[in-house]
């Protein structure tokens, strides 16, 4: 697959289909890769990538720090993910696009719309993350990683990550840069040499500011309320995707359509048609 250097970070991407551009922020939490659109949970069931490319040019990519994309040790914010997405559009020569986010990918979609509303034709927010349990569990992962760093050091993180293929979500001790450590020897060497106390402060701030509320993170409600962008919201219903987070976005987004259907009603027969119908209407 091709890659692009965006803000000094390698981004693995793929473009499939034909039609208006659709930039897709992958699901999968801190393992948001192209493959998750076909293999993860509800997305494997509804098979969006068997339907959307027939009508839209789907722009898929591994989010930074995930899969075969690179990363950089810094206090990563939603705006960093926005920069990756907008940079990829620039690389492809695309000025405006529809945006589709799944799971945690909804957060950078919201932040993108706030930062660059003129570049966004519409937003599809599929199973937005959020809710009290999402915040609690997310903070617990960052805390577990920091406890391991403080006890064993950053070199031990490198050794741990190289000893298995688990992601940050599967083994929080490895931290949010585990994928980059595993595939980039130079990055791993520089990572192990970082000042552990400064690193711990940075990571603590990162977890606190990314997952900063008991509803859907990504953008402030006052900013969302000012958006004049059509949005389709598809609710989830579990510990990471509280239905209340989807309802919150319905409240905040002035041009929101809320697809009020239970999870078991979201199938290959229903979901792609609903998304395509929304996108087609938004393009008119």
VOGU-3710 file (C-alpha; in Angstrom, 3 decimals, decimal comma):
1> xxxxxxxxxx> 0,000/0,000/0,000  1,173/3,576/-0,565  2,299/5,890/2,215  2,620/9,637/2,642  4,830/11,689/4,929  2,493/13,982/6,859  3,938/16,345/9,455  7,056/14,197/9,501  5,080/11,002/10,239  4,596/8,182/7,763
11> xxxxxxxxxx> 0,938/7,451/7,033  -0,106/4,207/5,392  -3,210/4,700/3,281  -5,370/3,149/0,583  -7,832/4,667/-1,880  -10,640/2,428/-3,165  -13,738/3,053/-5,220  -14,948/5,836/-7,417  -17,061/8,928/-6,817  -16,999/11,844/-4,369
21> xxxxxxxxxx> -14,219/11,591/-1,755  -14,993/10,007/1,612  -12,247/10,258/4,271  -12,656/7,396/6,749  -11,245/7,589/10,297  -10,987/3,946/11,334  -12,483/2,286/14,406  -10,408/0,269/16,835  -9,469/2,636/19,638  -5,676/2,908/19,772
31> xxxxxxxxxx> -5,381/0,250/17,066  -7,230/2,106/14,309  -6,060/0,443/11,107  -7,526/0,059/7,632  -8,307/-3,590/8,339  -10,648/-2,761/11,224  -13,319/-1,633/8,747  -13,564/-5,285/7,649  -12,669/-7,280/10,771  -13,905/-5,467/13,884
41> xxxxxxxxxx> -17,266/-6,146/15,516  -20,191/-4,333/13,968  -18,091/-3,211/10,977  -17,361/-6,811/10,016  -21,091/-7,467/10,143  -22,320/-4,473/8,130  -19,502/-4,656/5,517  -19,350/-0,992/4,606  -16,342/-1,524/2,354  -18,315/-3,887/0,168
51> xxxxxxxxxx> -20,835/-1,133/-0,542  -19,407/2,382/-0,127  -16,650/2,120/-2,798  -19,299/1,485/-5,465  -20,448/5,070/-5,015  -17,624/6,956/-3,260  -13,851/7,221/-3,362  -13,020/5,805/0,057  -9,785/7,123/1,594  -8,612/4,695/4,272
61> xxxxxxxxxx> -5,562/4,997/6,496  -3,870/3,703/9,620  -4,150/6,409/12,239  -0,786/7,646/13,540  0,654/5,364/16,226  -1,402/2,513/14,719  -0,658/-0,332/12,349  1,959/0,574/9,765  1,736/4,321/10,257  4,454/6,021/12,246
71> xxxxxxxxxx> 4,295/8,107/15,367  6,074/10,608/17,548  6,278/10,817/21,331  4,337/13,947/22,181  1,130/14,843/23,974  -1,139/13,668/21,192  -4,449/15,523/20,937  -7,458/15,202/18,657  -5,970/18,041/16,613  -2,959/15,851/15,801
81> xxxxxxxxxx> -5,308/13,291/14,250  -7,048/16,104/12,368  -3,687/17,192/10,968  -3,067/13,678/9,707  -6,442/13,504/7,959  -6,264/16,974/6,445  -2,666/16,365/5,401  -3,715/13,191/3,629  -6,388/15,119/1,716  -3,731/17,682/0,764
91> xxxxxxxxxx> -1,431/14,894/-0,400  -4,212/13,550/-2,629  -5,146/17,001/-3,938  -8,635/16,917/-2,419  -10,108/20,152/-1,076  -13,425/18,923/0,385  -14,670/15,508/1,438  -17,332/13,666/3,337  -16,002/12,317/6,658  -16,864/8,973/8,228
101> xxxxxxxxxx> -15,671/7,987/11,681  -16,124/4,689/13,478  -15,760/4,241/17,227  -12,894/6,476/18,432  -12,591/7,677/14,847  -15,669/9,827/15,491  -13,608/12,080/17,772  -11,177/13,345/15,095  -14,118/13,713/12,685  -15,753/16,120/15,132
111> xxxxxxxxxx> -12,480/17,962/15,715  -11,863/18,138/11,949  -15,292/19,698/11,355  -14,648/22,333/14,013  -11,150/23,148/12,717  -11,925/23,014/8,988  -15,682/23,298/8,394  -15,116/24,551/4,863  -13,517/21,209/3,943  -16,310/18,982/5,277
121> xxxxxxxxxx> -19,314/18,073/3,123  -20,941/15,884/5,760  -20,146/13,651/8,737  -21,118/10,058/9,491  -20,547/9,216/13,154  -20,847/5,450/13,560  -20,862/4,191/17,140  -19,205/7,239/18,717  -17,185/6,366/21,793  -18,192/7,860/25,106
131> xxxxxxxxxx> -19,886/7,372/28,437  -18,694/7,104/32,019  -17,362/3,570/31,621  -15,419/4,569/28,518  -13,710/7,367/30,471  -12,995/5,164/33,478  -11,607/2,287/31,417  -9,582/4,621/29,197  -7,941/6,351/32,130  -7,237/2,959/33,702
141> xxxxxxxxxx> -5,266/1,891/30,606  -3,055/4,970/30,750  -2,577/4,463/34,508  -1,551/0,820/34,027  1,017/1,824/31,432  2,463/4,529/33,669  2,647/2,172/36,634  4,686/-0,246/34,514  6,990/2,549/33,331  7,587/3,788/36,868
151> xxxxxxxxxx> 8,319/0,292/38,138  10,372/-1,155/35,279  11,407/1,711/32,984  11,030/2,514/29,306  13,519/-0,109/28,139  11,272/-2,710/29,740  8,351/-1,343/27,718  10,353/-1,951/24,539  11,206/-5,507/25,631  7,587/-6,207/26,532
161> xxxxxxxxxx> 6,193/-4,918/23,251  8,730/-6,835/21,181  7,744/-10,029/22,986  4,150/-10,096/21,735  1,843/-8,573/19,136  -0,710/-7,021/21,491  -1,951/-3,459/21,170  -2,318/-0,779/23,838  -5,926/-1,842/24,327  -5,025/-5,510/24,710
171> xxxxxxxxxx> -2,036/-4,972/27,015  -2,000/-1,420/28,397  1,494/-1,875/29,832  2,889/-1,403/26,305  1,461/2,107/25,998  0,105/4,088/23,058  3,330/3,818/20,992  3,519/0,021/21,096  2,872/-0,465/17,360  5,601/1,998/16,386
181> xxxxxxxxxx> 8,074/0,482/18,840  7,465/-2,968/17,387  8,046/-2,050/13,749  10,646/0,765/13,950  13,974/-0,090/15,579  15,246/3,506/15,533  12,085/4,744/17,192  12,340/2,012/19,833  15,945/2,939/20,625  15,078/6,627/21,015
191> xxxxxxxxxx> 11,999/5,744/23,072  14,001/3,656/25,548  16,401/6,589/26,083  13,704/9,139/26,980  13,579/10,729/30,419  11,028/8,567/32,246  9,650/11,325/34,475  9,064/13,731/31,598  7,515/10,899/29,623  5,172/10,043/32,492
201> xxxxxxxxxx> 3,965/13,638/32,731  3,372/13,769/28,981  1,405/10,508/28,916  -0,683/11,424/31,938  -1,651/14,703/30,251  -2,399/12,885/27,016  -4,825/10,448/28,628  -6,521/13,147/30,656  -7,056/15,518/27,734  -8,042/12,954/25,090
211> xxxxxxxxxx> -10,625/11,301/27,319  -11,823/14,364/29,163  -15,562/13,849/29,720  -18,299/11,328/30,452  -19,762/11,721/26,990  -18,377/11,839/23,443  -14,941/13,551/23,400  -13,345/15,311/20,464  -14,726/18,857/20,464  -16,403/21,321/22,777
221> xxxxxxxxxx> -20,219/21,388/22,663  -20,294/25,143/21,989  -18,171/24,580/18,879  -20,343/21,688/17,696  -23,464/23,802/18,080  -22,081/26,308/15,579  -21,509/23,764/12,812  -23,635/23,976/9,690  -22,730/20,490/8,451  -25,107/17,546/7,899
231> xxxxxxxxxx> -24,368/14,688/10,284  -25,634/11,122/10,581  -25,290/9,557/14,029  -25,533/5,776/14,457  -25,625/4,748/18,129  -23,781/1,913/19,782  -24,692/0,400/23,139  -21,871/-1,034/25,219  -19,173/-0,035/27,705  -17,157/1,915/25,130
241> xxxxxxxxxx> -19,970/3,284/22,965  -22,697/4,517/25,286  -25,980/5,383/23,614  -25,974/8,531/25,745  -22,852/9,726/23,881  -24,666/9,410/20,556  -27,679/11,270/21,939  -25,364/14,004/23,208  -24,034/14,521/19,686  -27,596/14,658/18,386
251> xxxxxxxxxx> -28,242/17,455/20,886  -25,098/19,392/19,962  -25,098/19,120/16,147  -27,742/21,403/14,570  -28,093/19,336/11,373  -27,935/15,891/12,940  -29,933/12,891/11,794  -30,125/10,237/14,499  -30,682/6,717/13,205  -32,716/5,350/16,077
261> xxxxxxxxxx> -32,190/1,648/15,485  -30,959/-0,972/17,968  -27,586/-2,594/17,455  -29,077/-5,884/16,263  -30,995/-3,948/13,620  -27,761/-2,631/12,119  -27,039/-5,221/9,447  -25,527/-5,415/5,988  -29,054/-5,054/4,621  -29,818/-1,872/6,567
271> xxxxxxxxxx> -26,647/0,032/7,533  -24,870/0,595/4,177  -28,132/1,713/2,587  -28,765/4,179/5,422  -25,240/5,609/5,198  -25,357/5,851/1,408  -28,765/7,505/1,492  -27,481/10,111/3,900  -24,314/10,773/1,884  -26,233/11,088/-1,361
281> xxxx> -28,696/13,555/0,195  -25,871/15,575/1,746  -24,160/15,866/-1,624  -27,203/17,469/-3,294
//
